[in-house]
Structure formats: C-alpha cells, structure tokens
Amino acid sequence: MYDVTAIGELLIDFATLGTDEAGYPTMKANPGGAPGNFLAALNAYGAKTAFLGKVGDDTFGRLLIKTLENAGIETKGIVVDPAVFTTLAFVTFSPEGDRSFSFARKPGADTCLTFEELDLSLIDTARIFHFGTLSLTDEPAGTATKKAVAYAKEKGKLITFDPNLRLPLWKSEEAAKEAILWGLSQADVVKISDEEVEFLWGITEPEKGAEKLLEEYGVKLAMVTLGPDGVYAANKKASARVSCPKVKPVDTTGAGDIFGGSAVSRLLAVQKAPQDLDAEEIRGIISFASTAASLSTERPGGIPSILPMDEVLARL
C-alpha cells in the first residue's frame, strides 16, 4: 500500500557552479524532475510512495533510479528504455538564485512513456495519485498521463496536481494554458504559484486565484505559493496565509515541488478530506511546507536539499 503514486519526468538538472571568462558555465549534475522531488519530500516526512516514468538505459538513468531507491521511493514502475536518452535540464541562476532552464528533450526518455508500460498496480494500491504538466508536453507521455489520471479517478483516488509551468517545453503559450486548465479540472488538491495564476487568468491576488480554483474547477484545496512572501491556501470552508522563514537562497530548484510534497505529507497526517480542513489545520499544513521548501533553497539541487523532519520542526 502506498500513500502517493506519481507519474512524470525524471531527469538530470545540470546546475551552474560558475562561469569562465567567456561566459561558459561549469555545471554539476543533480537528480531532478518535479514528481521525483515531490515524492522524495513525502518520503522524508513519513509517507510511502511510488514512481511511474521512464529513463534511458544509460549512466544517468541508472543513477536516477538509485537516487529514488535511496530516498525510499518504489521504483519498479520506472521503465528503462535503451532507445532514448535520459532527459537533461540545464539550469542557470540569477544573483538572487532564480532559475532559467534549457532542456535536452527532443525526445527525452520521459516523453516516450506509454500507457501500456504503466504498472497500474501502483495506482491501485495508492491513496493519492499525483501528476504535473511536463508529462503532457509531448506524445506518447501526454496520452499516458491523461489515461492514468482517468484510471486513478475511476478507482476513487485523491488527485493532486502541480502546473509546474516551463514555457520553453511547450509549442505555444496557448498549448501550455490548455494543458494546465485540463489538469486543474481533474484535481482535488492543487499547488500553484502566483506567477502561474497570473499567467492563466491575469489575476494578481492569491485569494481570487484560489477562489477561481474552488468555484470554477472543483478543486477541494487550493494552495497558492507566493515565493518569498509565503503561501495562501483555502478550501470552501476556511483559509490561511503564512509567511516564509528568512533564508539566504543559493538554489531554488525543486522548492515548489518540495513544498507540494511536504504539504501532502501533512495532509495525510491530519487524516481528513481536504475539503473538511479548518483554518488551523490549513495553517499547519502550509506552515510546515513553506518552512521545508524555504530551507531547501539554502542547499543546491532538488532531492539533495530536502531537510530532515526534525530540522524543519526546529525552525517552525
């Protein structure tokens, strides 16, 4: 039995360590991919998880599987394909630690996953099914993801969703918007950034963004992250807003994913349906998650930056 099974991309993030006099970066390889980061945070904070995805039969693919195994994530749902390379992402940073992405993904292994390759038992035995939009950018992974979401809903699973907007991976802004809106229409719990809310609807107030998700898309718990300004979250009964601890970020890679996984770990711990949470329960969930995510930015990488539970609680 698993608490959460996720589908999506598993890749290598090449993070810039420095640049030479000509501007060429020196880079370090880190494990990445939003669903992997999301599940690793869940495992770190007491949940049992499984991954559905595809990597290449290459050094990086094998490293990624080992990393997930070391994080406690079930990897039997990861397909190893000798015909394609493991996806690579190249991450450069501004002085504030904000990221810019370039991708080697034409195709990457993650985009080549088919529905027939999925181990559906990992959905059958999970309480929650999670997905994001990066697995919707290309075929056949897009169809596999949509069919997996439909399968999970038929089985009565709680659906969690992260838009995780990466415009360079989409053919157009309209294609990205269409996929995100479809994902929102499928989800019970959504973690979305203020930038994504503005991209979709031109809304700059998190309260109005959350209200739109709850009223128009049937979301049961909406969490709008506000970068260094904290988080606003709401269901139809209650809402809460929290600030983030003061940190000195060196790398924000994976922080949103770590927030999402940390929040779902606390939702599981509360043992209540997301629509039934009161204001204090919502505040507890997002306070823990925003602290875990903020502290992760003081370390490089995604999965390697997740702090142990006791360190997060100490900062709370």
Residue pairs with C-beta under 8 A, 6 or more apart in sequence:
1 48
1 125
1 126
1 127
2 48
2 49
2 50
2 74
2 122
2 125
2 126
2 127
3 42
3 47
3 48
3 49
3 126
3 127
3 128
3 268
4 39
4 42
4 47
4 48
4 49
4 50
4 126
4 127
4 128
4 129
4 130
4 160
4 264
4 268
5 49
5 50
5 51
5 52
5 77
5 122
5 123
5 126
5 128
5 129
5 130
6 35
6 36
6 38
6 39
6 49
6 50
6 51
6 52
6 129
6 130
6 131
7 35
7 51
7 52
7 53
7 113
7 118
7 129
7 130
7 131
7 135
7 144
7 145
7 148
8 33
8 34
8 35
8 36
8 52
8 53
8 110
8 131
8 132
8 134
8 135
8 145
9 33
9 34
9 35
9 36
9 53
9 87
9 108
9 110
9 132
9 134
9 135
10 31
10 32
10 33
10 35
10 36
10 51
10 53
10 54
10 55
10 64
10 68
10 78
10 86
10 87
10 110
11 32
11 33
11 64
11 86
11 87
11 88
11 89
11 105
11 108
11 110
12 29
12 30
12 31
12 32
12 60
12 63
12 64
12 86
12 87
12 88
12 89
13 29
13 30
13 31
13 32
13 89
13 90
13 91
13 253
13 301
13 302
14 27
14 28
14 29
14 30
14 88
14 89
14 90
14 91
15 27
15 28
15 30
15 91
15 93
15 251
15 253
15 300
15 301
16 25
16 26
16 27
16 91
16 92
16 93
17 25
17 26
17 27
17 28
18 25
18 26
19 25
19 26
20 26
25 92
27 90
28 300
29 60
30 253
30 300
30 301
30 302
30 303
30 304
31 63
31 64
31 67
31 68
31 301
31 302
31 303
31 304
32 89
32 253
32 254
32 301
32 302
32 303
33 53
33 64
33 87
33 110
33 134
33 302
34 132
34 134
34 162
34 164
34 254
34 256
34 257
35 51
35 53
35 130
35 131
35 132
35 257
36 51
36 64
36 67
36 68
36 73
36 302
36 303
37 254
37 257
37 258
37 261
37 302
37 303
37 306
38 130
38 162
38 257
38 258
38 260
38 261
38 264
39 49
39 50
39 51
39 68
39 71
39 73
39 130
39 261
40 68
40 71
40 73
40 258
40 261
40 302
40 303
40 306
41 257
41 258
41 260
41 261
41 262
41 265
41 292
41 306
42 49
42 261
42 262
42 264
42 265
43 49
43 71
43 72
43 73
44 71
44 306
44 307
44 308
44 309
45 261
45 262
45 265
45 266
45 292
45 309
45 312
46 265
46 268
46 269
46 309
47 264
47 265
47 268
48 72
48 74
49 72
49 73
49 74
50 73
50 74
50 75
50 76
50 77
50 122
50 126
51 68
51 73
51 74
51 75
51 77
51 78
52 77
52 78
52 113
52 118
52 119
52 122
52 123
52 148
53 77
53 78
53 79
53 110
53 113
54 78
54 79
54 80
54 81
54 84
54 109
54 110
54 112
54 113
54 117
54 141
55 61
55 62
55 64
55 65
55 78
55 79
55 80
55 81
55 86
55 109
55 110
56 80
56 81
56 82
56 84
56 85
56 86
56 109
57 80
57 81
57 82
58 85
58 86
60 85
60 86
60 88
61 80
61 86
61 109
62 80
64 86
65 75
65 78
65 80
67 303
68 75
68 78
69 75
71 303
74 122
76 119
76 122
77 118
77 119
77 122
79 113
79 117
81 109
81 112
83 112
84 107
84 108
84 109
84 112
85 104
85 108
85 109
86 108
86 109
87 103
87 104
87 105
87 108
87 109
87 110
87 111
88 103
88 104
88 105
88 108
89 101
89 102
89 103
89 104
89 105
90 101
90 102
90 103
90 104
91 99
91 100
91 101
91 253
92 99
92 100
92 102
93 99
93 100
93 251
94 100
96 249
97 249
97 250
97 251
97 252
97 297
98 252
99 252
99 253
101 166
101 168
102 168
103 166
103 168
103 169
105 111
105 138
105 169
107 138
110 134
110 135
110 141
111 135
111 137
111 138
111 139
111 140
111 141
112 140
112 141
113 135
113 140
113 141
113 144
114 140
114 141
114 143
114 144
115 140
115 143
115 144
115 147
115 148
117 144
118 144
118 148
120 151
123 129
123 148
123 151
123 152
123 155
123 157
124 155
126 152
126 157
127 157
127 158
127 268
128 157
128 158
128 159
128 160
128 264
128 268
129 148
129 149
129 152
129 157
129 158
129 159
129 160
130 159
130 160
130 161
130 162
130 264
131 145
131 148
131 149
131 159
131 160
131 161
131 183
132 161
132 162
132 163
132 164
132 183
133 162
133 163
133 164
133 165
133 176
133 179
133 180
133 183
134 164
134 166
134 169
135 141
135 142
135 144
135 145
136 142
136 145
136 146
136 179
136 182
136 183
137 169
137 170
137 179
142 179
146 182
149 159
149 186
152 159
153 159
153 186
158 188
158 189
158 274
159 186
159 187
159 188
159 189
160 187
160 188
160 189
160 190
160 191
160 260
160 264
161 183
161 184
161 186
161 187
161 189
161 190
161 191
162 190
162 191
162 192
162 256
162 257
162 260
163 180
163 183
163 184
163 190
163 192
163 193
163 196
164 256
164 257
165 176
165 180
165 193
165 195
165 196
165 199
167 173
167 176
170 176
170 179
173 199
177 199
177 200
180 196
180 200
181 200
181 217
184 190
184 192
184 213
184 217
184 219
185 217
185 218
187 217
187 219
188 219
188 220
188 221
188 274
189 219
189 220
189 221
189 223
189 264
189 267
189 274
190 213
190 219
190 221
190 222
190 223
191 223
191 225
191 256
191 259
191 260
191 263
192 209
192 213
192 222
192 223
192 224
192 225
193 224
193 225
193 226
193 227
193 256
194 204
194 206
194 209
194 224
194 225
194 226
194 227
197 203
197 204
197 206
197 209
197 224
198 204
201 209
201 212
203 209
203 212
206 224
206 226
206 232
206 241
207 232
207 234
207 239
209 222
209 224
210 222
210 224
210 232
210 233
210 234
210 239
211 234
213 219
213 222
214 220
214 222
214 234
214 235
214 236
220 235
220 236
220 273
220 274
220 275
221 233
221 234
221 235
221 267
221 274
221 275
221 277
221 282
222 233
222 234
222 235
223 231
223 232
223 233
223 259
223 260
223 263
223 286
223 289
224 231
224 232
224 233
225 231
225 256
225 259
225 290
225 293
226 232
228 244
229 243
229 244
230 241
230 242
230 243
230 244
230 290
231 241
231 242
231 244
231 259
231 286
231 289
231 290
232 239
232 240
232 241
233 239
233 240
233 241
233 282
233 285
233 286
234 240
234 282
235 274
235 275
235 276
235 277
235 282
236 275
237 275
237 276
237 277
237 278
238 277
238 278
238 279
238 282
239 279
239 282
240 279
240 280
240 282
240 283
240 286
242 283
242 286
242 287
242 290
243 290
244 290
244 291
244 293
244 294
245 290
245 291
245 294
245 295
245 315
247 294
247 295
247 297
247 298
248 298
249 297
249 298
250 297
250 298
250 299
250 300
251 297
251 299
251 300
251 301
251 305
252 297
253 300
253 301
253 302
253 305
254 296
254 301
254 302
254 303
254 305
255 293
255 294
255 296
255 297
256 293
257 302
258 289
258 292
258 293
258 296
258 302
258 305
258 306
259 289
259 290
259 292
259 293
260 289
262 288
262 289
262 292
262 293
262 312
263 285
263 286
263 288
263 289
266 284
266 285
266 288
266 289
267 274
267 277
267 285
270 277
270 281
270 284
270 285
272 281
277 285
287 316
288 312
288 313
288 316
291 312
291 315
291 316
292 306
292 307
292 312
295 307
295 311
295 312
295 315
296 302
296 305
296 306
296 307
297 305
298 305
299 305
299 307
